[in-house]
Amino acid sequence: MLKEFKEFAMRGNVIDMAVGIIIGAAFGTIVTSLVQDVIMPPIGLLLGNVDFSNIFIVLKEGKVAGPYASVATAKAAGAVTINFGVFINTIISFVLVAFAVFFLVRTINKMRRQEEAPPAAPITKDCLYCFSSIPIKATRCPNCTSELKAG
């Protein structure tokens, strides 16, 4: 059983999939950082110094009464919150990842189309009388000696 598992795991597809998952996880981390650390601060600044990661609604106060300055202080106090800002950050991260994947797939498809060579021009044709394969420029069939019409 261990031998069969080793054969399965060493197949090219499984290794390719594992590499893809690892790179995908790293890419997701980069996009999350891009959204939280680069994109959202200027947007928050434009909207009046709003920190999107701290936009939340308190559903139930914690042991320490609010108002709470951040999600972290609300959680520390035991409050129950709906974290809209974190959700907005997640949506933006998803859109960026989807956009990047779209461009990746588009590029791969473009490369595949370039690799596919156009079909070669035919060099043979079928005789209309005996149906044998003959050179395309032939005017008479070498097998049945029928005269072929030009065209």
DSSP file (Angstrom, degrees, kcal/mol; ACC not computed):
  #  RESIDUE AA STRUCTURE BP1 BP2  ACC     N-H-->O    O-->H-N    N-H-->O    O-->H-N    TCO  KAPPA ALPHA  PHI   PSI    X-CA   Y-CA   Z-CA
    1    1 A M     >        0   0    0      0, 0.0     4,-2.1     0, 0.0     5,-0.2   0.000 360.0 360.0 360.0 -39.2    0.0    0.0    0.0
    2    2 A L  H  >  +     0   0    0      1,-0.2     4,-2.2     2,-0.2     5,-0.1   0.870 360.0  53.2 -64.6 -36.8    2.9    2.4    0.8
    3    3 A K  H  > S+     0   0    0      2,-0.2     4,-2.2     1,-0.2    -1,-0.2   0.908 108.4  49.4 -64.7 -42.2    4.4    1.7   -2.6
    4    4 A E  H  > S+     0   0    0      1,-0.2     4,-2.3     2,-0.2    -2,-0.2   0.896 110.7  50.2 -64.3 -40.2    1.1    2.5   -4.4
    5    5 A F  H  X S+     0   0    0     -4,-2.1     4,-2.9     2,-0.2    -1,-0.2   0.909 109.3  51.3 -63.8 -41.1    0.8    5.8   -2.5
    6    6 A K  H  X S+     0   0    0     -4,-2.2     4,-1.8     2,-0.2    -2,-0.2   0.905 109.9  49.6 -62.7 -41.9    4.4    6.7   -3.4
    7    7 A E  H  < S+     0   0    0     -4,-2.2     4,-0.4     2,-0.2    -1,-0.2   0.910 113.4  47.0 -62.2 -42.1    3.7    6.0   -7.1
    8    8 A F  H >< S+     0   0    0     -4,-2.3     3,-1.1     1,-0.2     6,-0.3   0.930 113.0  47.8 -64.4 -46.2    0.5    8.2   -6.8
    9    9 A A  H 3< S+     0   0    0     -4,-2.9    -1,-0.2     1,-0.2    -2,-0.2   0.783 108.7  54.5 -68.3 -27.6    2.3   11.0   -5.0
   10   10 A M  T 3< S+     0   0    0     -4,-1.8    -1,-0.2    -5,-0.2    -2,-0.2   0.469  80.7 115.5 -89.3  -0.5    5.2   11.1   -7.5
   11   11 A R  S <> S-     0   0    0     -3,-1.1     4,-1.7    -4,-0.4     5,-0.2  -0.352  77.0-118.5 -63.7 151.0    3.0   11.5  -10.5
   12   12 A G  H  > S+     0   0    0      1,-0.2     4,-2.6     2,-0.2     5,-0.2   0.870 109.4  55.6 -60.2 -40.2    3.5   14.7  -12.3
   13   13 A N  H  > S+     0   0    0      1,-0.2     4,-2.4     2,-0.2    -1,-0.2   0.894 107.0  48.8 -64.5 -40.2    0.0   16.0  -11.8
   14   14 A V  H  > S+     0   0    0     -6,-0.3     4,-2.3     2,-0.2    -1,-0.2   0.915 113.5  46.3 -66.9 -42.3    0.1   15.6   -8.0
   15   15 A I  H  X S+     0   0    0     -4,-1.7     4,-2.5     2,-0.2    -2,-0.2   0.915 112.6  50.6 -66.6 -42.4    3.4   17.5   -7.8
   16   16 A D  H  X S+     0   0    0     -4,-2.6     4,-2.4     1,-0.2    -2,-0.2   0.910 110.9  49.5 -59.7 -42.4    2.1   20.2  -10.1
   17   17 A M  H  X S+     0   0    0     -4,-2.4     4,-2.4     2,-0.2    -2,-0.2   0.913 110.1  50.5 -64.0 -42.5   -1.0   20.6   -8.0
   18   18 A A  H  X S+     0   0    0     -4,-2.3     4,-2.3     2,-0.2    -2,-0.2   0.920 111.1  48.1 -62.5 -44.0    1.0   20.8   -4.8
   19   19 A V  H  X S+     0   0    0     -4,-2.5     4,-2.7     1,-0.2     5,-0.2   0.915 111.3  51.8 -62.0 -42.4    3.3   23.5   -6.3
   20   20 A G  H  X S+     0   0    0     -4,-2.4     4,-2.5     1,-0.2    -2,-0.2   0.888 109.4  49.0 -61.2 -41.1    0.2   25.4   -7.5
   21   21 A I  H  X S+     0   0    0     -4,-2.4     4,-2.4     2,-0.2    -1,-0.2   0.916 112.3  48.0 -65.8 -43.3   -1.4   25.3   -4.0
   22   22 A I  H  X S+     0   0    0     -4,-2.3     4,-2.1     2,-0.2    -2,-0.2   0.935 115.1  44.4 -64.1 -46.4    1.8   26.5   -2.4
   23   23 A I  H  X S+     0   0    0     -4,-2.7     4,-2.7     1,-0.2    -2,-0.2   0.898 112.5  53.4 -65.6 -39.0    2.2   29.4   -4.9
   24   24 A G  H  X S+     0   0    0     -4,-2.5     4,-2.4    -5,-0.2    -2,-0.2   0.902 108.4  49.0 -61.5 -41.8   -1.5   30.2   -4.6
   25   25 A A  H  X S+     0   0    0     -4,-2.4     4,-1.8     2,-0.2    -1,-0.2   0.914 113.0  47.3 -64.9 -41.9   -1.3   30.5   -0.8
   26   26 A A  H  X S+     0   0    0     -4,-2.1     4,-2.1     2,-0.2    -2,-0.2   0.906 111.9  50.5 -65.1 -40.4    1.8   32.7   -1.1
   27   27 A F  H  X S+     0   0    0     -4,-2.7     4,-2.6     1,-0.2    -2,-0.2   0.896 107.7  53.7 -63.8 -40.0    0.0   34.8   -3.7
   28   28 A G  H  X S+     0   0    0     -4,-2.4     4,-2.3     1,-0.2    -1,-0.2   0.883 107.9  50.5 -61.5 -38.9   -3.0   35.1   -1.5
   29   29 A T  H  X S+     0   0    0     -4,-1.8     4,-2.2     2,-0.2    -1,-0.2   0.902 110.3  49.5 -64.8 -41.8   -0.8   36.5    1.3
   30   30 A I  H  X S+     0   0    0     -4,-2.1     4,-2.5     2,-0.2    -2,-0.2   0.923 112.0  47.7 -63.7 -44.1    0.7   39.0   -1.0
   31   31 A V  H  X S+     0   0    0     -4,-2.6     4,-2.6     2,-0.2    -2,-0.2   0.900 110.1  52.5 -65.6 -40.1   -2.7   40.2   -2.2
   32   32 A T  H  X S+     0   0    0     -4,-2.3     4,-2.8     1,-0.2     5,-0.3   0.927 111.6  46.3 -60.2 -44.6   -4.0   40.4    1.4
   33   33 A S  H  X>S+     0   0    0     -4,-2.2     4,-3.0     2,-0.2     5,-0.6   0.907 110.6  53.6 -63.8 -41.5   -1.0   42.6    2.3
   34   34 A L  I  X>S+     0   0    0     -4,-2.5     5,-2.5     3,-0.2     4,-1.6   0.924 113.7  42.4 -58.3 -45.2   -1.5   44.7   -0.8
   35   35 A V  I  <>S+     0   0    0     -4,-2.6     5,-2.7     3,-0.2    -2,-0.2   0.958 122.0  37.5 -67.6 -50.8   -5.1   45.4    0.1
   36   36 A Q  I  <5S+     0   0    0     -4,-2.8    -2,-0.2    -5,-0.2    -3,-0.2   0.860 128.9  29.6 -72.6 -36.1   -4.6   46.0    3.8
   37   37 A D  I  <5S+     0   0    0     -4,-3.0    -3,-0.2    -5,-0.3    -1,-0.2   0.687 133.2  19.9-101.7 -20.3   -1.3   47.9    3.7
   38   38 A V  I  <<S+     0   0    0     -4,-1.6    -3,-0.2    -5,-0.6    -4,-0.1   0.775 125.5  34.3-117.5 -47.9   -1.3   49.7    0.3
   39   39 A I  I  ><S+     0   0    0     -5,-2.5     4,-1.4     2,-0.1    -4,-0.2   0.938 115.2  47.9 -81.3 -48.2   -4.8   50.1   -1.2
   40   40 A M  H  ><S+     0   0    0     -5,-2.7     4,-3.0    -6,-0.3     5,-0.2   0.852 101.5  61.7 -70.7 -36.1   -7.1   50.5    1.8
   41   41 A P  H  > S+     0   0    0      0, 0.0     4,-2.3     0, 0.0    -1,-0.2   0.935 107.7  43.8 -58.3 -45.9   -5.1   53.2    3.8
   42   42 A P  H  > S+     0   0    0      0, 0.0     4,-2.5     0, 0.0    -2,-0.2   0.899 114.7  50.1 -64.9 -36.1   -5.3   55.8    0.9
   43   43 A I  H  X S+     0   0    0     -4,-1.4     4,-1.6     2,-0.2     7,-0.1   0.930 111.7  48.3 -64.6 -43.1   -9.0   55.0    0.4
   44   44 A G  H  < S+     0   0    0     -4,-3.0     6,-2.4     1,-0.2     5,-0.5   0.880 110.7  51.5 -62.2 -38.2   -9.6   55.4    4.2
   45   45 A L  H >X S+     0   0    0     -4,-2.3     3,-1.5     4,-0.3     4,-0.6   0.909 108.6  50.7 -64.6 -43.3   -7.7   58.7    4.1
   46   46 A L  H 3< S+     0   0    0     -4,-2.5    -1,-0.2     1,-0.3    -2,-0.2   0.811 108.9  52.9 -64.1 -29.7   -9.9   60.0    1.2
   47   47 A L  T 3< S-     0   0    0     -4,-1.6    -1,-0.3    -5,-0.2    -2,-0.2   0.217 136.7 -78.2 -92.7  15.2  -13.0   59.0    3.2
   48   48 A G  T <4 S-     0   0    0     -3,-1.5    -3,-0.2    -5,-0.1    -2,-0.2   0.916  83.9 -51.4  93.5  50.0  -11.9   61.0    6.2
   49   49 A N  S  < S+     0   0    0     -4,-0.6     2,-0.5    -5,-0.5    -4,-0.3   0.877  84.0 165.7  56.4  44.5   -9.3   58.8    8.1
   50   50 A V        -     0   0    0     -6,-2.4     2,-0.8    -7,-0.1    -1,-0.2  -0.795  30.2-151.0 -92.3 128.5  -11.5   55.7    8.1
   51   51 A D    >   -     0   0    0     -2,-0.5     3,-2.2     1,-0.2    34,-0.1  -0.877   7.0-159.1 -97.0 106.9   -9.7   52.4    9.0
   52   52 A F  G >  S+     0   0    0     -2,-0.8     3,-1.5     1,-0.3    36,-0.2   0.813  87.6  62.5 -60.0 -31.5  -11.7   49.8    7.1
   53   53 A S  G 3  S+     0   0    0      1,-0.3    -1,-0.3    32,-0.2    33,-0.3   0.669 105.1  49.7 -69.2 -12.7  -10.5   47.0    9.3
   54   54 A N  G <  S+     0   0    0     -3,-2.2     2,-0.7    31,-0.1    -1,-0.3   0.081  76.7 115.0-113.7  23.4  -12.2   48.8   12.3
   55   55 A I    <   +     0   0    0     -3,-1.5    30,-2.5    -5,-0.1    31,-0.4  -0.846  45.2 139.1 -89.5 116.5  -15.6   49.4   10.8
   56   56 A F        -     0   0    0     -2,-0.7     2,-0.4    27,-0.2    27,-0.2  -0.973  47.5-132.1-153.7 163.1  -17.9   47.3   12.9
   57   57 A I  E     -A   82   0A   0     25,-2.1    25,-2.5    -2,-0.3     2,-0.6  -0.982  23.8-132.0-121.3 134.0  -21.3   47.2   14.6
   58   58 A V  E     +A   81   0A   0     -2,-0.4    23,-0.2    23,-0.2     3,-0.2  -0.764  24.1 177.2 -87.3 119.5  -21.7   46.1   18.2
   59   59 A L  E    S+     0   0A   0     21,-3.1     2,-0.4    -2,-0.6    22,-0.2   0.826  75.1  11.7 -87.1 -37.2  -24.5   43.5   18.5
   60   60 A K  E    S-A   80   0A   0     20,-1.6    20,-2.3     0, 0.0    -1,-0.3  -0.978  81.4-120.7-145.5 128.2  -24.0   42.9   22.2
   61   61 A E        -     0   0    0     -2,-0.4     4,-0.1    18,-0.2     2,-0.0  -0.275  28.2-132.1 -64.4 151.6  -21.8   44.8   24.6
   62   62 A G        -     0   0    0      2,-0.6    16,-0.3    17,-0.1    -1,-0.1  -0.072  41.4 -75.9 -88.7-165.1  -19.1   43.0   26.4
   63   63 A K  S    S+     0   0    0     14,-2.4     2,-0.5     2,-0.1    15,-0.1   0.859 125.8  56.3 -63.3 -36.2  -18.2   43.0   30.1
   64   64 A V  S    S-     0   0    0     13,-0.6    -2,-0.6    10,-0.1    -1,-0.1  -0.873  99.0-120.4 -97.4 128.4  -16.7   46.4   29.6
   65   65 A A        -     0   0    0     -2,-0.5    -2,-0.1    -4,-0.1    14,-0.0  -0.313  42.7-110.9 -69.7 150.9  -19.2   48.9   28.2
   66   66 A G  S    S+     0   0    0     -4,-0.1     2,-0.2     2,-0.1    -1,-0.1  -0.053  72.6 126.2 -79.3-174.1  -18.5   50.6   24.8
   67   67 A P        -     0   0    0      0, 0.0     2,-0.4     0, 0.0    -2,-0.0   0.411  57.4-157.5 -76.4 153.3  -17.8   52.5   22.8
   68   68 A Y        -     0   0    0     -2,-0.2    -2,-0.1     1,-0.1     3,-0.1  -0.854  15.1-150.6-106.3 137.0  -14.9   50.5   21.5
   69   69 A A  S    S+     0   0    0     -2,-0.4     2,-0.3     1,-0.1    -1,-0.1   0.774  77.6   4.7 -77.3 -27.0  -12.1   52.1   19.5
   70   70 A S  S  > S-     0   0    0      1,-0.1     4,-1.9   -15,-0.0     5,-0.1  -0.938  75.2-102.9-150.4 169.6  -11.3   49.0   17.5
   71   71 A V  H  > S+     0   0    0     -2,-0.3     4,-2.8     1,-0.2     5,-0.2   0.884 119.8  56.8 -62.7 -39.0  -12.5   45.4   16.7
   72   72 A A  H  > S+     0   0    0      1,-0.2     4,-2.4     2,-0.2    -1,-0.2   0.911 107.7  45.9 -62.2 -43.2   -9.6   44.2   18.9
   73   73 A T  H  > S+     0   0    0      2,-0.2     4,-1.7     1,-0.2    -1,-0.2   0.866 113.0  51.2 -69.4 -33.8  -10.8   46.2   22.0
   74   74 A A  H  <>S+     0   0    0     -4,-1.9     5,-2.8     2,-0.2     4,-0.5   0.924 112.1  45.9 -66.2 -43.6  -14.4   45.0   21.4
   75   75 A K  H ><5S+     0   0    0     -4,-2.8     3,-1.0     1,-0.2    -2,-0.2   0.898 110.6  53.6 -64.7 -40.2  -13.3   41.4   21.2
   76   76 A A  H 3<5S+     0   0    0     -4,-2.4    -1,-0.2     1,-0.3    -2,-0.2   0.846 108.1  50.7 -63.7 -32.8  -11.1   41.8   24.3
   77   77 A A  T 3<5S-     0   0    0     -4,-1.7   -14,-2.4    -5,-0.1   -13,-0.6   0.563 120.2-111.8 -80.7  -7.8  -14.1   43.2   26.1
   78   78 A G  T < 5 +     0   0    0     -3,-1.0    -3,-0.2    -4,-0.5    -2,-0.1   0.658  62.9 155.5  87.6  16.5  -16.2   40.2   25.0
   79   79 A A      < -     0   0    0     -5,-2.8     2,-0.5    -6,-0.2    -1,-0.2  -0.438  43.4-127.5 -77.0 151.5  -18.5   42.1   22.7
   80   80 A V  E     +A   60   0A   0    -20,-2.3   -21,-3.1    -2,-0.1   -20,-1.6  -0.890  39.0 177.6 -98.8 124.4  -20.2   40.5   19.8
   81   81 A T  E     -A   58   0A   0     -2,-0.5     2,-0.6   -23,-0.2   -23,-0.2  -0.892  35.8-138.2-130.6 155.8  -19.6   42.4   16.6
   82   82 A I  E     -A   57   0A   0    -25,-2.5   -25,-2.1    -2,-0.3     2,-1.2  -0.978  25.8-150.8-106.6 120.0  -20.3   42.4   12.8
   83   83 A N     >  +     0   0    0     -2,-0.6     4,-1.5   -27,-0.2   -27,-0.2  -0.687  26.5 166.1 -99.5  83.7  -17.0   43.4   11.2
   84   84 A F  H  > S+     0   0    0     -2,-1.2     4,-2.5   -29,-0.3    -1,-0.2   0.877  74.5  56.6 -64.1 -39.5  -18.0   45.1    7.9
   85   85 A G  H  > S+     0   0    0    -30,-2.5     4,-2.4     1,-0.2    -1,-0.2   0.897 106.0  48.7 -62.6 -42.4  -14.6   46.5    7.3
   86   86 A V  H  > S+     0   0    0    -31,-0.4     4,-2.2   -33,-0.3    -1,-0.2   0.892 111.5  51.8 -63.9 -38.7  -12.8   43.2    7.4
   87   87 A F  H  X S+     0   0    0     -4,-1.5     4,-2.3     2,-0.2    -2,-0.2   0.906 108.5  50.1 -64.1 -41.9  -15.5   41.9    5.0
   88   88 A I  H  X S+     0   0    0     -4,-2.5     4,-2.4     2,-0.2    -2,-0.2   0.921 110.2  50.5 -62.5 -44.6  -14.8   44.8    2.6
   89   89 A N  H  X S+     0   0    0     -4,-2.4     4,-2.3     1,-0.2    -1,-0.2   0.903 110.4  50.3 -58.3 -41.6  -11.1   44.1    2.7
   90   90 A T  H  X S+     0   0    0     -4,-2.2     4,-2.5     2,-0.2    -2,-0.2   0.894 109.2  50.7 -66.0 -40.6  -11.8   40.4    1.9
   91   91 A I  H  X S+     0   0    0     -4,-2.3     4,-2.5     2,-0.2    -2,-0.2   0.929 111.0  48.1 -63.2 -44.8  -14.0   41.3   -1.0
   92   92 A I  H  X S+     0   0    0     -4,-2.4     4,-2.3     1,-0.2    -2,-0.2   0.906 111.2  51.1 -63.4 -40.7  -11.3   43.6   -2.5
   93   93 A S  H  X S+     0   0    0     -4,-2.3     4,-2.4     2,-0.2    -1,-0.2   0.923 110.5  49.6 -60.1 -44.4   -8.7   40.9   -2.0
   94   94 A F  H  X S+     0   0    0     -4,-2.5     4,-3.0     1,-0.2     5,-0.2   0.922 109.6  50.6 -61.2 -45.1  -11.0   38.4   -3.8
   95   95 A V  H  X S+     0   0    0     -4,-2.5     4,-2.4     1,-0.2    -1,-0.2   0.911 111.4  48.4 -61.2 -42.5  -11.5   40.8   -6.7
   96   96 A L  H  X S+     0   0    0     -4,-2.3     4,-2.3     2,-0.2    -1,-0.2   0.909 113.0  47.0 -65.1 -41.5   -7.8   41.3   -7.1
   97   97 A V  H  X S+     0   0    0     -4,-2.4     4,-2.7     2,-0.2     5,-0.2   0.925 112.9  49.3 -65.4 -43.9   -7.0   37.6   -7.0
   98   98 A A  H  X S+     0   0    0     -4,-3.0     4,-2.4     1,-0.2    -2,-0.2   0.902 111.2  50.3 -61.6 -40.7   -9.8   36.9   -9.5
   99   99 A F  H  X S+     0   0    0     -4,-2.4     4,-2.2    -5,-0.2    -1,-0.2   0.911 111.7  47.5 -62.6 -43.9   -8.4   39.6  -11.7
  100  100 A A  H  X S+     0   0    0     -4,-2.3     4,-2.2     2,-0.2    -2,-0.2   0.908 112.3  49.0 -65.5 -42.0   -4.9   38.2  -11.5
  101  101 A V  H  X S+     0   0    0     -4,-2.7     4,-2.8     2,-0.2     5,-0.2   0.899 108.9  54.2 -64.7 -39.8   -6.1   34.7  -12.2
  102  102 A F  H  X S+     0   0    0     -4,-2.4     4,-2.6     1,-0.2    -2,-0.2   0.935 110.6  45.4 -58.2 -47.3   -8.1   36.0  -15.2
  103  103 A F  H  X S+     0   0    0     -4,-2.2     4,-2.4     2,-0.2    -1,-0.2   0.865 112.2  52.2 -66.4 -35.2   -5.0   37.6  -16.7
  104  104 A L  H  X S+     0   0    0     -4,-2.2     4,-2.4     2,-0.2    -2,-0.2   0.942 112.6  44.0 -63.9 -47.8   -3.0   34.4  -16.0
  105  105 A V  H  X S+     0   0    0     -4,-2.8     4,-2.6     1,-0.2    -2,-0.2   0.900 113.2  52.3 -64.1 -40.7   -5.6   32.2  -17.8
  106  106 A R  H  X S+     0   0    0     -4,-2.6     4,-2.1    -5,-0.2    -1,-0.2   0.913 111.0  47.1 -61.3 -43.2   -5.8   34.8  -20.6
  107  107 A T  H  X S+     0   0    0     -4,-2.4     4,-2.4     2,-0.2    -2,-0.2   0.908 111.9  49.8 -66.0 -42.6   -2.0   34.7  -21.1
  108  108 A I  H  X S+     0   0    0     -4,-2.4     4,-2.3     1,-0.2    -2,-0.2   0.920 111.4  48.9 -62.8 -43.9   -1.8   30.9  -21.0
  109  109 A N  H  X S+     0   0    0     -4,-2.6     4,-2.2     1,-0.2    -1,-0.2   0.890 110.5  51.2 -63.1 -38.7   -4.6   30.7  -23.6
  110  110 A K  H  X S+     0   0    0     -4,-2.1     4,-1.7     1,-0.2    -2,-0.2   0.911 110.4  48.6 -63.9 -42.5   -2.8   33.2  -25.8
  111  111 A M  H  X S+     0   0    0     -4,-2.4     4,-1.8     1,-0.2    -2,-0.2   0.884 110.0  52.2 -65.1 -38.7    0.5   31.3  -25.6
  112  112 A R  H  X S+     0   0    0     -4,-2.3     4,-1.7     1,-0.2    -1,-0.2   0.906 107.6  51.8 -64.2 -41.3   -1.4   28.0  -26.4
  113  113 A R  H  < S+     0   0    0     -4,-2.2    -1,-0.2     1,-0.2    -2,-0.2   0.879 109.9  49.6 -63.2 -36.8   -2.9   29.6  -29.5
  114  114 A Q  H  < S+     0   0    0     -4,-1.7    -1,-0.2     1,-0.2    -2,-0.2   0.852 108.1  53.8 -70.0 -34.1    0.6   30.8  -30.7
  115  115 A E  H  < S+     0   0    0     -4,-1.8     2,-0.6    -5,-0.1    -1,-0.2   0.844  89.1  87.0 -69.3 -33.7    2.0   27.3  -30.2
  116  116 A E  S  < S-     0   0    0     -4,-1.7    -1,-0.0    -5,-0.1    -4,-0.0  -0.563  77.1-143.6 -72.5 113.9   -0.6   25.7  -32.3
  117  117 A A        -     0   0    0     -2,-0.6     3,-0.1     1,-0.1    -2,-0.1  -0.496  23.7-103.1 -76.0 145.6    0.7   25.9  -35.9
  118  118 A P        -     0   0    0      0, 0.0    -1,-0.1     0, 0.0     0, 0.0  -0.369  51.1 -87.7 -64.6 150.0   -1.8   26.5  -38.6
  119  119 A P        -     0   0    0      0, 0.0     2,-0.1     0, 0.0    -3,-0.0  -0.309  47.9-110.3 -62.5 141.6   -2.7   23.3  -40.6
  120  120 A A        -     0   0    0      1,-0.1     3,-0.1    -3,-0.1    -3,-0.0  -0.350  37.1 -96.1 -70.2 150.5   -0.3   22.7  -43.5
  121  121 A A        -     0   0    0      1,-0.1    -1,-0.1    -2,-0.1     2,-0.0  -0.408  50.3 -98.8 -64.0 141.7   -1.7   23.1  -47.0
  122  122 A P        -     0   0    0      0, 0.0    -1,-0.1     0, 0.0     3,-0.1  -0.343  32.1-171.3 -65.8 143.6   -2.8   19.7  -48.5
  123  123 A I        +     0   0    0     -3,-0.1    13,-2.1    13,-0.1     2,-0.3   0.470  67.9  46.5-111.5  -6.8   -0.3   18.0  -50.8
  124  124 A T  E     -B  135   0B   0     11,-0.3     2,-0.3    12,-0.1     9,-0.1  -0.891  58.5-170.1-131.3 163.4   -2.6   15.3  -52.0
  125  125 A K  E     -B  134   0B   0      9,-2.8     9,-3.2    -2,-0.3     2,-0.4  -0.924  30.1-102.5-142.2 167.4   -6.1   14.9  -53.3
  126  126 A D  E     -B  133   0B   0     -2,-0.3     2,-0.2     7,-0.2     7,-0.2  -0.765  33.9-115.0 -95.5 139.6   -8.4   11.9  -54.0
  127  127 A C     >  -     0   0    0      5,-2.4     4,-1.2    -2,-0.4    -1,-0.0  -0.524  18.8-138.4 -67.4 135.3   -9.0   10.7  -57.5
  128  128 A L  T  4 S+     0   0    0     -2,-0.2    -1,-0.1     1,-0.2    -2,-0.0   0.671  98.0  38.2 -70.1 -16.1  -12.6   11.3  -58.4
  129  129 A Y  T  4 S+     0   0    0      3,-0.1    -1,-0.2    17,-0.1    -2,-0.0   0.851 132.2  17.0-104.3 -47.1  -12.8    7.9  -60.2
  130  130 A C  T  4 S-     0   0    0      2,-0.1    -2,-0.1    16,-0.0    -4,-0.0   0.486  89.5-133.4-108.9  -4.1  -10.7    5.4  -58.2
  131  131 A F     <  +     0   0    0     -4,-1.2     2,-0.2     1,-0.2    -3,-0.1   0.679  54.2 144.1  61.1  22.4  -10.5    7.3  -54.9
  132  132 A S        -     0   0    0      1,-0.1    -5,-2.4    -6,-0.0     2,-0.4  -0.570  58.2-101.4 -86.5 157.7   -6.8    6.8  -54.5
  133  133 A S  E     +B  126   0B   0     -7,-0.2    -7,-0.2    -2,-0.2    -1,-0.1  -0.652  49.2 170.2 -82.8 127.9   -4.6    9.5  -53.0
  134  134 A I  E     -B  125   0B   0     -9,-3.2    -9,-2.8    -2,-0.4     7,-0.1  -0.901  42.2 -77.2-134.4 161.0   -2.6   11.4  -55.7
  135  135 A P  E >   -B  124   0B   0      0, 0.0     3,-1.5     0, 0.0   -11,-0.3  -0.268  42.0-122.0 -58.4 146.4   -0.4   14.5  -55.7
  136  136 A I  T 3  S+     0   0    0    -13,-2.1   -12,-0.1     1,-0.3   -13,-0.1   0.783 109.9  50.7 -64.0 -28.6   -2.5   17.7  -55.6
  137  137 A K  T 3  S+     0   0    0    -14,-0.3    -1,-0.3    13,-0.1   -13,-0.1   0.454  82.3 122.3 -89.4  -0.8   -1.0   19.0  -58.9
  138  138 A A    <   -     0   0    0     -3,-1.5     3,-0.1     1,-0.1    -4,-0.1  -0.337  40.3-172.9 -65.1 140.8   -1.6   15.8  -60.9
  139  139 A T  S    S+     0   0    0      1,-0.3     9,-3.2    11,-0.1     2,-0.4   0.486  76.6  39.3-107.5 -10.5   -3.8   16.1  -64.0
  140  140 A R  B    S-C  147   0C   0      7,-0.3    -1,-0.3     9,-0.0     7,-0.2  -0.998  87.8-116.4-140.5 137.4   -4.0   12.4  -64.6
  141  141 A C     >  -     0   0    0      5,-2.5     4,-1.5    -2,-0.4    -7,-0.0  -0.573  15.3-151.3 -73.1 127.4   -4.4    9.6  -62.0
  142  142 A P  T  4 S+     0   0    0      0, 0.0    -1,-0.1     0, 0.0    -8,-0.0   0.662  93.4  48.4 -72.8 -14.6   -1.3    7.3  -61.9
  143  143 A N  T  4 S+     0   0    0      3,-0.1    -2,-0.0     1,-0.1    -9,-0.0   0.895 130.0  13.1 -92.7 -46.2   -3.5    4.4  -60.7
  144  144 A C  T  4 S-     0   0    0      2,-0.1     3,-0.1   -12,-0.0    -1,-0.1   0.434  91.7-130.2-111.9  -1.1   -6.5    4.4  -63.1
  145  145 A T     <  +     0   0    0     -4,-1.5     2,-0.2     1,-0.2     3,-0.0   0.626  50.7 156.8  59.8  19.3   -5.1    6.8  -65.7
  146  146 A S        -     0   0    0      1,-0.1    -5,-2.5    -6,-0.1     2,-0.5  -0.486  46.8-118.1 -72.0 142.2   -8.3    8.9  -65.6
  147  147 A E  B     -C  140   0C   0     -7,-0.2     2,-0.3    -2,-0.2    -7,-0.3  -0.701  30.4-145.6 -82.4 129.4   -7.9   12.5  -66.8
  148  148 A L        -     0   0    0     -9,-3.2     2,-0.2    -2,-0.5     3,-0.1  -0.745  13.5-117.0-100.1 142.2   -8.7   14.9  -63.9
  149  149 A K        -     0   0    0     -2,-0.3     2,-0.1     1,-0.1    -1,-0.0  -0.492  36.2-105.8 -73.7 144.6  -10.3   18.2  -64.4
  150  150 A A              0   0    0      1,-0.2    -1,-0.1    -2,-0.2   -11,-0.1  -0.433 360.0 360.0 -68.1 142.8   -8.2   21.2  -63.4
  151  151 A G              0   0    0     -2,-0.1    -1,-0.2    -3,-0.1    -2,-0.1   0.391 360.0 360.0 120.0 360.0   -9.3   22.9  -60.1
